[in-house]
Amino acid sequence: MKNGDGNDMSLANWILLILTAATFASSLSFNHVIFAEIPPDFTPTDTGSELLKVVAHVSVPIFVKPSGVAATLKVEGLSATRDHLRFAVRNTGAAHALVERIHVDAVGDAGRIIGTGEVAGWYVLPSLARPFDVDIAASKLPCAGAKQLVVTAISRESGQSSATIDQPACAAR
């Protein structure tokens, strides 16, 4: 296989390294698989020329979770301005968590849901929080006329966690 420059991109031109990078809570660790391109031998013909070699370097984290270790999610710090919804998803457990999605419900009078929306989630490492700052209009989240917003972080492995804000500022839009 050749790249755009016509150079050979076969596996023979790449090296593979596996590094243990960190350990969390003495039970969860993650490794990095690193693929690095071996630069071709090159001798400039003009000694006055400057040479810049660019090689590919890709690092892929691989999380290792022993049995019996779990993540615990909590949505916290929920606030809404006229244009933004801000919150954090904290993982208080001892394993990484994959938050598949963030579900938002706009609740109107008498507890009736007047709109729903979703935002993409992400990984949350143990004992850390991942902040979210969501542009309400760009994400097409419901808010106009809402008496409450309910934000729920959803994870297949870790369950879900919700937080509620009353009288969000974005409701006046």
Rosetta constraint file for C-alpha pairs under 8 A:
AtomPair CA 1 CA 8 HARMONIC 5.98 0.50
AtomPair CA 1 CA 9 HARMONIC 5.36 0.50
AtomPair CA 1 CA 10 HARMONIC 5.90 0.50
AtomPair CA 2 CA 6 HARMONIC 5.25 0.50
AtomPair CA 2 CA 7 HARMONIC 5.26 0.50
AtomPair CA 2 CA 8 HARMONIC 4.65 0.50
AtomPair CA 2 CA 9 HARMONIC 5.21 0.50
AtomPair CA 2 CA 10 HARMONIC 7.70 0.50
AtomPair CA 3 CA 7 HARMONIC 5.58 0.50
AtomPair CA 3 CA 8 HARMONIC 6.66 0.50
AtomPair CA 3 CA 9 HARMONIC 6.14 0.50
AtomPair CA 8 CA 13 HARMONIC 7.57 0.50
AtomPair CA 9 CA 13 HARMONIC 6.46 0.50
AtomPair CA 10 CA 14 HARMONIC 7.53 0.50
AtomPair CA 11 CA 15 HARMONIC 7.94 0.50
AtomPair CA 13 CA 37 HARMONIC 5.91 0.50
AtomPair CA 13 CA 38 HARMONIC 5.31 0.50
AtomPair CA 13 CA 39 HARMONIC 7.68 0.50
AtomPair CA 14 CA 35 HARMONIC 6.57 0.50
AtomPair CA 14 CA 36 HARMONIC 5.53 0.50
AtomPair CA 14 CA 37 HARMONIC 4.36 0.50
AtomPair CA 14 CA 38 HARMONIC 5.39 0.50
AtomPair CA 15 CA 35 HARMONIC 5.87 0.50
AtomPair CA 15 CA 36 HARMONIC 5.37 0.50
AtomPair CA 15 CA 37 HARMONIC 6.36 0.50
AtomPair CA 15 CA 38 HARMONIC 6.74 0.50
AtomPair CA 16 CA 33 HARMONIC 7.09 0.50
AtomPair CA 16 CA 34 HARMONIC 5.72 0.50
AtomPair CA 16 CA 35 HARMONIC 4.86 0.50
AtomPair CA 16 CA 36 HARMONIC 6.57 0.50
AtomPair CA 17 CA 32 HARMONIC 8.00 0.50
AtomPair CA 17 CA 33 HARMONIC 5.89 0.50
AtomPair CA 17 CA 34 HARMONIC 5.04 0.50
AtomPair CA 17 CA 35 HARMONIC 6.60 0.50
AtomPair CA 18 CA 31 HARMONIC 6.88 0.50
AtomPair CA 18 CA 32 HARMONIC 5.74 0.50
AtomPair CA 18 CA 33 HARMONIC 4.66 0.50
AtomPair CA 18 CA 34 HARMONIC 6.20 0.50
AtomPair CA 19 CA 31 HARMONIC 5.59 0.50
AtomPair CA 19 CA 32 HARMONIC 5.27 0.50
AtomPair CA 19 CA 33 HARMONIC 6.61 0.50
AtomPair CA 19 CA 34 HARMONIC 7.80 0.50
AtomPair CA 20 CA 29 HARMONIC 7.79 0.50
AtomPair CA 20 CA 30 HARMONIC 6.50 0.50
AtomPair CA 20 CA 31 HARMONIC 4.43 0.50
AtomPair CA 20 CA 32 HARMONIC 6.40 0.50
AtomPair CA 21 CA 29 HARMONIC 7.84 0.50
AtomPair CA 21 CA 30 HARMONIC 6.35 0.50
AtomPair CA 21 CA 31 HARMONIC 5.49 0.50
AtomPair CA 21 CA 32 HARMONIC 6.64 0.50
AtomPair CA 22 CA 29 HARMONIC 5.77 0.50
AtomPair CA 22 CA 30 HARMONIC 5.98 0.50
AtomPair CA 22 CA 31 HARMONIC 7.28 0.50
AtomPair CA 23 CA 27 HARMONIC 7.08 0.50
AtomPair CA 23 CA 28 HARMONIC 5.77 0.50
AtomPair CA 23 CA 29 HARMONIC 4.19 0.50
AtomPair CA 23 CA 30 HARMONIC 6.67 0.50
AtomPair CA 24 CA 28 HARMONIC 5.07 0.50
AtomPair CA 24 CA 29 HARMONIC 5.86 0.50
AtomPair CA 24 CA 94 HARMONIC 7.29 0.50
AtomPair CA 24 CA 95 HARMONIC 7.98 0.50
AtomPair CA 24 CA 126 HARMONIC 6.98 0.50
AtomPair CA 25 CA 94 HARMONIC 5.99 0.50
AtomPair CA 25 CA 126 HARMONIC 7.81 0.50
AtomPair CA 27 CA 65 HARMONIC 7.51 0.50
AtomPair CA 27 CA 66 HARMONIC 6.89 0.50
AtomPair CA 27 CA 69 HARMONIC 7.52 0.50
AtomPair CA 27 CA 94 HARMONIC 7.28 0.50
AtomPair CA 27 CA 95 HARMONIC 8.00 0.50
AtomPair CA 28 CA 63 HARMONIC 7.75 0.50
AtomPair CA 28 CA 64 HARMONIC 6.21 0.50
AtomPair CA 28 CA 65 HARMONIC 5.35 0.50
AtomPair CA 28 CA 66 HARMONIC 6.78 0.50
AtomPair CA 28 CA 69 HARMONIC 7.85 0.50
AtomPair CA 28 CA 94 HARMONIC 6.83 0.50
AtomPair CA 28 CA 95 HARMONIC 5.88 0.50
AtomPair CA 28 CA 96 HARMONIC 7.90 0.50
AtomPair CA 29 CA 63 HARMONIC 6.29 0.50
AtomPair CA 29 CA 64 HARMONIC 5.47 0.50
AtomPair CA 29 CA 65 HARMONIC 6.98 0.50
AtomPair CA 30 CA 61 HARMONIC 6.63 0.50
AtomPair CA 30 CA 62 HARMONIC 5.47 0.50
AtomPair CA 30 CA 63 HARMONIC 4.23 0.50
AtomPair CA 30 CA 64 HARMONIC 5.46 0.50
AtomPair CA 31 CA 61 HARMONIC 5.78 0.50
AtomPair CA 31 CA 62 HARMONIC 5.18 0.50
AtomPair CA 31 CA 63 HARMONIC 6.43 0.50
AtomPair CA 31 CA 64 HARMONIC 7.62 0.50
AtomPair CA 32 CA 59 HARMONIC 6.16 0.50
AtomPair CA 32 CA 60 HARMONIC 5.46 0.50
AtomPair CA 32 CA 61 HARMONIC 4.48 0.50
AtomPair CA 32 CA 62 HARMONIC 5.91 0.50
AtomPair CA 33 CA 59 HARMONIC 5.75 0.50
AtomPair CA 33 CA 60 HARMONIC 5.23 0.50
AtomPair CA 33 CA 61 HARMONIC 6.45 0.50
AtomPair CA 33 CA 62 HARMONIC 7.27 0.50
AtomPair CA 34 CA 57 HARMONIC 7.19 0.50
AtomPair CA 34 CA 58 HARMONIC 5.69 0.50
AtomPair CA 34 CA 59 HARMONIC 4.38 0.50
AtomPair CA 34 CA 60 HARMONIC 6.34 0.50
AtomPair CA 35 CA 56 HARMONIC 7.99 0.50
AtomPair CA 35 CA 57 HARMONIC 5.83 0.50
AtomPair CA 35 CA 58 HARMONIC 5.17 0.50
AtomPair CA 35 CA 59 HARMONIC 6.39 0.50
AtomPair CA 36 CA 55 HARMONIC 7.47 0.50
AtomPair CA 36 CA 56 HARMONIC 5.86 0.50
AtomPair CA 36 CA 57 HARMONIC 4.44 0.50
AtomPair CA 36 CA 58 HARMONIC 6.39 0.50
AtomPair CA 37 CA 55 HARMONIC 5.64 0.50
AtomPair CA 37 CA 56 HARMONIC 5.28 0.50
AtomPair CA 37 CA 57 HARMONIC 6.39 0.50
AtomPair CA 38 CA 55 HARMONIC 7.27 0.50
AtomPair CA 39 CA 53 HARMONIC 7.61 0.50
AtomPair CA 39 CA 55 HARMONIC 6.28 0.50
AtomPair CA 44 CA 49 HARMONIC 7.34 0.50
AtomPair CA 44 CA 51 HARMONIC 7.61 0.50
AtomPair CA 63 CA 96 HARMONIC 7.65 0.50
AtomPair CA 65 CA 69 HARMONIC 6.78 0.50
AtomPair CA 65 CA 95 HARMONIC 6.41 0.50
AtomPair CA 65 CA 96 HARMONIC 7.84 0.50
AtomPair CA 69 CA 93 HARMONIC 7.95 0.50
AtomPair CA 69 CA 94 HARMONIC 6.07 0.50
AtomPair CA 69 CA 95 HARMONIC 5.90 0.50
AtomPair CA 70 CA 93 HARMONIC 5.88 0.50
AtomPair CA 70 CA 94 HARMONIC 5.84 0.50
AtomPair CA 70 CA 95 HARMONIC 5.10 0.50
AtomPair CA 70 CA 96 HARMONIC 7.77 0.50
AtomPair CA 70 CA 158 HARMONIC 7.13 0.50
AtomPair CA 71 CA 91 HARMONIC 6.22 0.50
AtomPair CA 71 CA 92 HARMONIC 6.76 0.50
AtomPair CA 71 CA 93 HARMONIC 4.10 0.50
AtomPair CA 71 CA 94 HARMONIC 5.73 0.50
AtomPair CA 71 CA 95 HARMONIC 4.79 0.50
AtomPair CA 71 CA 96 HARMONIC 5.98 0.50
AtomPair CA 71 CA 97 HARMONIC 5.64 0.50
AtomPair CA 71 CA 126 HARMONIC 7.02 0.50
AtomPair CA 71 CA 157 HARMONIC 7.93 0.50
AtomPair CA 71 CA 158 HARMONIC 5.68 0.50
AtomPair CA 72 CA 91 HARMONIC 5.31 0.50
AtomPair CA 72 CA 92 HARMONIC 5.26 0.50
AtomPair CA 72 CA 93 HARMONIC 4.58 0.50
AtomPair CA 72 CA 94 HARMONIC 7.99 0.50
AtomPair CA 72 CA 97 HARMONIC 7.82 0.50
AtomPair CA 72 CA 158 HARMONIC 6.00 0.50
AtomPair CA 73 CA 89 HARMONIC 6.55 0.50
AtomPair CA 73 CA 90 HARMONIC 5.61 0.50
AtomPair CA 73 CA 91 HARMONIC 4.66 0.50
AtomPair CA 73 CA 92 HARMONIC 6.40 0.50
AtomPair CA 73 CA 93 HARMONIC 7.49 0.50
AtomPair CA 73 CA 97 HARMONIC 7.82 0.50
AtomPair CA 73 CA 153 HARMONIC 7.78 0.50
AtomPair CA 73 CA 158 HARMONIC 6.84 0.50
AtomPair CA 73 CA 159 HARMONIC 7.76 0.50
AtomPair CA 73 CA 160 HARMONIC 6.88 0.50
AtomPair CA 73 CA 161 HARMONIC 6.09 0.50
AtomPair CA 74 CA 89 HARMONIC 5.61 0.50
AtomPair CA 74 CA 90 HARMONIC 5.11 0.50
AtomPair CA 74 CA 91 HARMONIC 6.49 0.50
AtomPair CA 74 CA 92 HARMONIC 7.61 0.50
AtomPair CA 74 CA 153 HARMONIC 7.93 0.50
AtomPair CA 74 CA 161 HARMONIC 5.36 0.50
AtomPair CA 74 CA 162 HARMONIC 7.24 0.50
AtomPair CA 75 CA 87 HARMONIC 6.92 0.50
AtomPair CA 75 CA 88 HARMONIC 5.80 0.50
AtomPair CA 75 CA 89 HARMONIC 4.58 0.50
AtomPair CA 75 CA 90 HARMONIC 6.34 0.50
AtomPair CA 75 CA 151 HARMONIC 7.69 0.50
AtomPair CA 75 CA 152 HARMONIC 7.30 0.50
AtomPair CA 75 CA 153 HARMONIC 6.82 0.50
AtomPair CA 75 CA 161 HARMONIC 5.93 0.50
AtomPair CA 75 CA 162 HARMONIC 5.81 0.50
AtomPair CA 75 CA 163 HARMONIC 5.79 0.50
AtomPair CA 76 CA 87 HARMONIC 5.90 0.50
AtomPair CA 76 CA 88 HARMONIC 5.38 0.50
AtomPair CA 76 CA 89 HARMONIC 6.32 0.50
AtomPair CA 76 CA 90 HARMONIC 7.22 0.50
AtomPair CA 76 CA 163 HARMONIC 6.72 0.50
AtomPair CA 77 CA 86 HARMONIC 7.37 0.50
AtomPair CA 77 CA 87 HARMONIC 4.96 0.50
AtomPair CA 77 CA 88 HARMONIC 6.13 0.50
AtomPair CA 78 CA 85 HARMONIC 7.41 0.50
AtomPair CA 78 CA 86 HARMONIC 5.69 0.50
AtomPair CA 78 CA 87 HARMONIC 4.33 0.50
AtomPair CA 78 CA 88 HARMONIC 7.27 0.50
AtomPair CA 78 CA 163 HARMONIC 6.87 0.50
AtomPair CA 78 CA 164 HARMONIC 7.34 0.50
AtomPair CA 78 CA 165 HARMONIC 6.69 0.50
AtomPair CA 79 CA 85 HARMONIC 5.99 0.50
AtomPair CA 79 CA 86 HARMONIC 5.28 0.50
AtomPair CA 79 CA 87 HARMONIC 6.45 0.50
AtomPair CA 79 CA 165 HARMONIC 6.87 0.50
AtomPair CA 79 CA 168 HARMONIC 7.60 0.50
AtomPair CA 80 CA 84 HARMONIC 5.74 0.50
AtomPair CA 80 CA 85 HARMONIC 4.51 0.50
AtomPair CA 80 CA 86 HARMONIC 6.20 0.50
AtomPair CA 80 CA 165 HARMONIC 7.87 0.50
AtomPair CA 80 CA 168 HARMONIC 5.54 0.50
AtomPair CA 80 CA 169 HARMONIC 5.83 0.50
AtomPair CA 80 CA 170 HARMONIC 6.40 0.50
AtomPair CA 81 CA 85 HARMONIC 6.51 0.50
AtomPair CA 81 CA 168 HARMONIC 7.09 0.50
AtomPair CA 81 CA 169 HARMONIC 5.02 0.50
AtomPair CA 81 CA 170 HARMONIC 5.61 0.50
AtomPair CA 82 CA 169 HARMONIC 5.17 0.50
AtomPair CA 82 CA 170 HARMONIC 3.98 0.50
AtomPair CA 82 CA 171 HARMONIC 7.55 0.50
AtomPair CA 82 CA 172 HARMONIC 7.55 0.50
AtomPair CA 82 CA 173 HARMONIC 6.93 0.50
AtomPair CA 83 CA 135 HARMONIC 6.03 0.50
AtomPair CA 83 CA 136 HARMONIC 5.56 0.50
AtomPair CA 83 CA 137 HARMONIC 6.96 0.50
AtomPair CA 83 CA 170 HARMONIC 6.28 0.50
AtomPair CA 84 CA 133 HARMONIC 6.56 0.50
AtomPair CA 84 CA 134 HARMONIC 5.46 0.50
AtomPair CA 84 CA 135 HARMONIC 4.77 0.50
AtomPair CA 84 CA 136 HARMONIC 5.35 0.50
AtomPair CA 84 CA 170 HARMONIC 7.72 0.50
AtomPair CA 85 CA 132 HARMONIC 7.90 0.50
AtomPair CA 85 CA 133 HARMONIC 5.91 0.50
AtomPair CA 85 CA 134 HARMONIC 5.11 0.50
AtomPair CA 85 CA 135 HARMONIC 6.64 0.50
AtomPair CA 85 CA 136 HARMONIC 6.47 0.50
AtomPair CA 86 CA 131 HARMONIC 7.53 0.50
AtomPair CA 86 CA 132 HARMONIC 5.63 0.50
AtomPair CA 86 CA 133 HARMONIC 4.58 0.50
AtomPair CA 86 CA 134 HARMONIC 6.28 0.50
AtomPair CA 87 CA 131 HARMONIC 5.95 0.50
AtomPair CA 87 CA 132 HARMONIC 5.41 0.50
AtomPair CA 87 CA 133 HARMONIC 6.82 0.50
AtomPair CA 88 CA 129 HARMONIC 6.04 0.50
AtomPair CA 88 CA 130 HARMONIC 5.39 0.50
AtomPair CA 88 CA 131 HARMONIC 4.14 0.50
AtomPair CA 88 CA 132 HARMONIC 5.69 0.50
AtomPair CA 89 CA 124 HARMONIC 7.53 0.50
AtomPair CA 89 CA 129 HARMONIC 5.38 0.50
AtomPair CA 89 CA 130 HARMONIC 5.34 0.50
AtomPair CA 89 CA 131 HARMONIC 6.51 0.50
AtomPair CA 89 CA 132 HARMONIC 7.88 0.50
AtomPair CA 89 CA 153 HARMONIC 7.30 0.50
AtomPair CA 90 CA 124 HARMONIC 7.20 0.50
AtomPair CA 90 CA 127 HARMONIC 7.24 0.50
AtomPair CA 90 CA 128 HARMONIC 5.80 0.50
AtomPair CA 90 CA 129 HARMONIC 3.94 0.50
AtomPair CA 90 CA 130 HARMONIC 6.40 0.50
AtomPair CA 91 CA 96 HARMONIC 7.63 0.50
AtomPair CA 91 CA 97 HARMONIC 7.17 0.50
AtomPair CA 91 CA 124 HARMONIC 6.23 0.50
AtomPair CA 91 CA 125 HARMONIC 6.61 0.50
AtomPair CA 91 CA 126 HARMONIC 5.40 0.50
AtomPair CA 91 CA 127 HARMONIC 5.47 0.50
AtomPair CA 91 CA 128 HARMONIC 5.73 0.50
AtomPair CA 91 CA 129 HARMONIC 6.15 0.50
AtomPair CA 92 CA 126 HARMONIC 6.22 0.50
AtomPair CA 92 CA 127 HARMONIC 5.00 0.50
AtomPair CA 92 CA 128 HARMONIC 7.27 0.50
AtomPair CA 93 CA 126 HARMONIC 5.71 0.50
AtomPair CA 93 CA 127 HARMONIC 6.58 0.50
AtomPair CA 94 CA 126 HARMONIC 5.24 0.50
AtomPair CA 94 CA 127 HARMONIC 7.20 0.50
AtomPair CA 95 CA 125 HARMONIC 6.91 0.50
AtomPair CA 95 CA 126 HARMONIC 5.37 0.50
AtomPair CA 96 CA 123 HARMONIC 6.97 0.50
AtomPair CA 96 CA 124 HARMONIC 5.82 0.50
AtomPair CA 96 CA 125 HARMONIC 4.45 0.50
AtomPair CA 96 CA 126 HARMONIC 5.31 0.50
AtomPair CA 97 CA 123 HARMONIC 5.65 0.50
AtomPair CA 97 CA 124 HARMONIC 5.22 0.50
AtomPair CA 97 CA 125 HARMONIC 6.41 0.50
AtomPair CA 97 CA 126 HARMONIC 7.66 0.50
AtomPair CA 97 CA 155 HARMONIC 7.31 0.50
AtomPair CA 97 CA 157 HARMONIC 7.49 0.50
AtomPair CA 97 CA 158 HARMONIC 6.70 0.50
AtomPair CA 98 CA 121 HARMONIC 7.51 0.50
AtomPair CA 98 CA 122 HARMONIC 5.86 0.50
AtomPair CA 98 CA 123 HARMONIC 4.52 0.50
AtomPair CA 98 CA 124 HARMONIC 6.43 0.50
AtomPair CA 98 CA 155 HARMONIC 6.03 0.50
AtomPair CA 98 CA 156 HARMONIC 7.92 0.50
AtomPair CA 98 CA 157 HARMONIC 7.79 0.50
AtomPair CA 99 CA 121 HARMONIC 4.86 0.50
AtomPair CA 99 CA 122 HARMONIC 5.24 0.50
AtomPair CA 99 CA 123 HARMONIC 6.04 0.50
AtomPair CA 99 CA 124 HARMONIC 7.37 0.50
AtomPair CA 99 CA 153 HARMONIC 6.38 0.50
AtomPair CA 99 CA 154 HARMONIC 5.61 0.50
AtomPair CA 99 CA 155 HARMONIC 4.65 0.50
AtomPair CA 99 CA 156 HARMONIC 7.87 0.50
AtomPair CA 100 CA 120 HARMONIC 6.65 0.50
AtomPair CA 100 CA 121 HARMONIC 5.01 0.50
AtomPair CA 100 CA 122 HARMONIC 6.54 0.50
AtomPair CA 100 CA 153 HARMONIC 7.89 0.50
AtomPair CA 100 CA 154 HARMONIC 5.96 0.50
AtomPair CA 100 CA 155 HARMONIC 5.48 0.50
AtomPair CA 100 CA 156 HARMONIC 7.48 0.50
AtomPair CA 101 CA 118 HARMONIC 6.65 0.50
AtomPair CA 101 CA 119 HARMONIC 5.84 0.50
AtomPair CA 101 CA 120 HARMONIC 4.71 0.50
AtomPair CA 101 CA 121 HARMONIC 4.38 0.50
AtomPair CA 101 CA 122 HARMONIC 7.72 0.50
AtomPair CA 101 CA 153 HARMONIC 6.23 0.50
AtomPair CA 101 CA 154 HARMONIC 5.55 0.50
AtomPair CA 101 CA 155 HARMONIC 7.34 0.50
AtomPair CA 102 CA 118 HARMONIC 5.50 0.50
AtomPair CA 102 CA 119 HARMONIC 4.99 0.50
AtomPair CA 102 CA 120 HARMONIC 6.11 0.50
AtomPair CA 102 CA 121 HARMONIC 5.86 0.50
AtomPair CA 102 CA 151 HARMONIC 6.80 0.50
AtomPair CA 102 CA 152 HARMONIC 5.57 0.50
AtomPair CA 102 CA 153 HARMONIC 4.56 0.50
AtomPair CA 102 CA 154 HARMONIC 6.09 0.50
AtomPair CA 103 CA 116 HARMONIC 7.35 0.50
AtomPair CA 103 CA 117 HARMONIC 6.00 0.50
AtomPair CA 103 CA 118 HARMONIC 4.55 0.50
AtomPair CA 103 CA 119 HARMONIC 6.55 0.50
AtomPair CA 103 CA 151 HARMONIC 5.82 0.50
AtomPair CA 103 CA 152 HARMONIC 5.08 0.50
AtomPair CA 103 CA 153 HARMONIC 6.47 0.50
AtomPair CA 103 CA 154 HARMONIC 7.41 0.50
AtomPair CA 104 CA 116 HARMONIC 5.56 0.50
AtomPair CA 104 CA 117 HARMONIC 5.12 0.50
AtomPair CA 104 CA 118 HARMONIC 5.88 0.50
AtomPair CA 104 CA 119 HARMONIC 7.96 0.50
AtomPair CA 104 CA 141 HARMONIC 7.19 0.50
AtomPair CA 104 CA 142 HARMONIC 7.66 0.50
AtomPair CA 104 CA 149 HARMONIC 6.79 0.50
AtomPair CA 104 CA 150 HARMONIC 5.63 0.50
AtomPair CA 104 CA 151 HARMONIC 4.65 0.50
AtomPair CA 104 CA 152 HARMONIC 6.40 0.50
AtomPair CA 105 CA 113 HARMONIC 6.57 0.50
AtomPair CA 105 CA 114 HARMONIC 7.73 0.50
AtomPair CA 105 CA 115 HARMONIC 5.99 0.50
AtomPair CA 105 CA 116 HARMONIC 4.55 0.50
AtomPair CA 105 CA 117 HARMONIC 6.65 0.50
AtomPair CA 105 CA 142 HARMONIC 7.22 0.50
AtomPair CA 105 CA 149 HARMONIC 5.71 0.50
AtomPair CA 105 CA 150 HARMONIC 5.10 0.50
AtomPair CA 105 CA 151 HARMONIC 6.65 0.50
AtomPair CA 106 CA 113 HARMONIC 5.75 0.50
AtomPair CA 106 CA 114 HARMONIC 5.65 0.50
AtomPair CA 106 CA 115 HARMONIC 5.14 0.50
AtomPair CA 106 CA 116 HARMONIC 6.12 0.50
AtomPair CA 106 CA 142 HARMONIC 5.78 0.50
AtomPair CA 106 CA 143 HARMONIC 5.82 0.50
AtomPair CA 106 CA 146 HARMONIC 5.39 0.50
AtomPair CA 106 CA 147 HARMONIC 7.46 0.50
AtomPair CA 106 CA 148 HARMONIC 5.99 0.50
AtomPair CA 106 CA 149 HARMONIC 4.79 0.50
AtomPair CA 106 CA 150 HARMONIC 6.60 0.50
AtomPair CA 107 CA 111 HARMONIC 5.71 0.50
AtomPair CA 107 CA 112 HARMONIC 5.57 0.50
AtomPair CA 107 CA 113 HARMONIC 4.41 0.50
AtomPair CA 107 CA 114 HARMONIC 5.70 0.50
AtomPair CA 107 CA 115 HARMONIC 7.35 0.50
AtomPair CA 107 CA 146 HARMONIC 5.41 0.50
AtomPair CA 107 CA 147 HARMONIC 5.78 0.50
AtomPair CA 107 CA 148 HARMONIC 5.07 0.50
AtomPair CA 107 CA 149 HARMONIC 6.14 0.50
AtomPair CA 107 CA 150 HARMONIC 7.60 0.50
AtomPair CA 108 CA 112 HARMONIC 5.27 0.50
AtomPair CA 108 CA 113 HARMONIC 5.97 0.50
AtomPair CA 108 CA 114 HARMONIC 5.85 0.50
AtomPair CA 108 CA 145 HARMONIC 6.83 0.50
AtomPair CA 108 CA 146 HARMONIC 4.92 0.50
AtomPair CA 108 CA 147 HARMONIC 5.10 0.50
AtomPair CA 108 CA 148 HARMONIC 6.86 0.50
AtomPair CA 109 CA 147 HARMONIC 6.82 0.50
AtomPair CA 114 CA 142 HARMONIC 7.87 0.50
AtomPair CA 114 CA 146 HARMONIC 7.39 0.50
AtomPair CA 115 CA 142 HARMONIC 5.27 0.50
AtomPair CA 115 CA 143 HARMONIC 7.66 0.50
AtomPair CA 116 CA 141 HARMONIC 6.89 0.50
AtomPair CA 116 CA 142 HARMONIC 5.90 0.50
AtomPair CA 117 CA 140 HARMONIC 6.96 0.50
AtomPair CA 117 CA 141 HARMONIC 5.00 0.50
AtomPair CA 117 CA 142 HARMONIC 6.34 0.50
AtomPair CA 118 CA 139 HARMONIC 7.94 0.50
AtomPair CA 118 CA 141 HARMONIC 7.18 0.50
AtomPair CA 119 CA 139 HARMONIC 7.16 0.50
AtomPair CA 121 CA 153 HARMONIC 7.67 0.50
AtomPair CA 124 CA 128 HARMONIC 6.67 0.50
AtomPair CA 124 CA 129 HARMONIC 6.54 0.50
AtomPair CA 124 CA 130 HARMONIC 6.09 0.50
AtomPair CA 125 CA 129 HARMONIC 7.65 0.50
AtomPair CA 134 CA 139 HARMONIC 7.10 0.50
AtomPair CA 135 CA 139 HARMONIC 6.01 0.50
AtomPair CA 136 CA 140 HARMONIC 5.94 0.50
AtomPair CA 136 CA 141 HARMONIC 5.26 0.50
AtomPair CA 136 CA 142 HARMONIC 7.69 0.50
AtomPair CA 136 CA 143 HARMONIC 7.93 0.50
AtomPair CA 137 CA 141 HARMONIC 6.56 0.50
AtomPair CA 142 CA 146 HARMONIC 7.91 0.50
AtomPair CA 143 CA 149 HARMONIC 7.33 0.50
AtomPair CA 143 CA 168 HARMONIC 7.77 0.50
AtomPair CA 143 CA 170 HARMONIC 5.85 0.50
AtomPair CA 143 CA 171 HARMONIC 5.01 0.50
AtomPair CA 143 CA 173 HARMONIC 7.83 0.50
AtomPair CA 144 CA 170 HARMONIC 6.46 0.50
AtomPair CA 144 CA 171 HARMONIC 4.16 0.50
AtomPair CA 144 CA 172 HARMONIC 6.06 0.50
AtomPair CA 144 CA 173 HARMONIC 5.51 0.50
AtomPair CA 145 CA 171 HARMONIC 4.78 0.50
AtomPair CA 145 CA 172 HARMONIC 6.49 0.50
AtomPair CA 145 CA 173 HARMONIC 7.82 0.50
AtomPair CA 146 CA 167 HARMONIC 7.10 0.50
AtomPair CA 146 CA 168 HARMONIC 7.28 0.50
AtomPair CA 146 CA 171 HARMONIC 5.23 0.50
AtomPair CA 147 CA 166 HARMONIC 6.02 0.50
AtomPair CA 147 CA 167 HARMONIC 4.95 0.50
AtomPair CA 147 CA 168 HARMONIC 7.00 0.50
AtomPair CA 147 CA 171 HARMONIC 7.31 0.50
AtomPair CA 148 CA 164 HARMONIC 6.71 0.50
AtomPair CA 148 CA 165 HARMONIC 5.55 0.50
AtomPair CA 148 CA 166 HARMONIC 4.45 0.50
AtomPair CA 148 CA 167 HARMONIC 5.60 0.50
AtomPair CA 148 CA 168 HARMONIC 6.45 0.50
AtomPair CA 149 CA 164 HARMONIC 5.63 0.50
AtomPair CA 149 CA 165 HARMONIC 5.36 0.50
AtomPair CA 149 CA 166 HARMONIC 6.70 0.50
AtomPair CA 149 CA 168 HARMONIC 6.96 0.50
AtomPair CA 150 CA 162 HARMONIC 6.69 0.50
AtomPair CA 150 CA 163 HARMONIC 5.79 0.50
AtomPair CA 150 CA 164 HARMONIC 4.46 0.50
AtomPair CA 150 CA 165 HARMONIC 6.67 0.50
AtomPair CA 151 CA 162 HARMONIC 5.42 0.50
AtomPair CA 151 CA 163 HARMONIC 5.39 0.50
AtomPair CA 151 CA 164 HARMONIC 6.33 0.50
AtomPair CA 152 CA 160 HARMONIC 6.54 0.50
AtomPair CA 152 CA 161 HARMONIC 5.48 0.50
AtomPair CA 152 CA 162 HARMONIC 4.16 0.50
AtomPair CA 152 CA 163 HARMONIC 6.62 0.50
AtomPair CA 153 CA 160 HARMONIC 5.41 0.50
AtomPair CA 153 CA 161 HARMONIC 5.39 0.50
AtomPair CA 153 CA 162 HARMONIC 6.40 0.50
AtomPair CA 154 CA 158 HARMONIC 7.87 0.50
AtomPair CA 154 CA 159 HARMONIC 6.17 0.50
AtomPair CA 154 CA 160 HARMONIC 4.55 0.50
AtomPair CA 154 CA 161 HARMONIC 6.96 0.50
AtomPair CA 155 CA 159 HARMONIC 5.11 0.50
AtomPair CA 155 CA 160 HARMONIC 5.92 0.50
AtomPair CA 167 CA 171 HARMONIC 7.11 0.50
